[in-house]
Amino acid sequence: MEGFLRETHELVLANMTPEERLKGLPPDEVLKRYDPEERLKGLEPEERLKGLDPAIIQAWLAKQHRDH
């Protein structure tokens, strides 16, 4: 019975798209599979910055100006 269940599970997974496989996982588990740049791809700069502390953004900008 164990072998049958394992084979059935493997067969079902083999016929699912990657999107279908990921559907059952919690979002934080899905996000762990992608690099930060991949997760942010397609977002406008304003959306990337939304929710960040303005002081952190200003400190980063100041450092960029010093380093360049």
Buried (B, 14 or more C-beta within 10 A) or exposed (E): EEEEEEEEEEEEEEEEEEEEEEEEEEEEEBEEEEEEEEEEEEEEEEEEEEEEEEEEEEEEEEEEEEEE
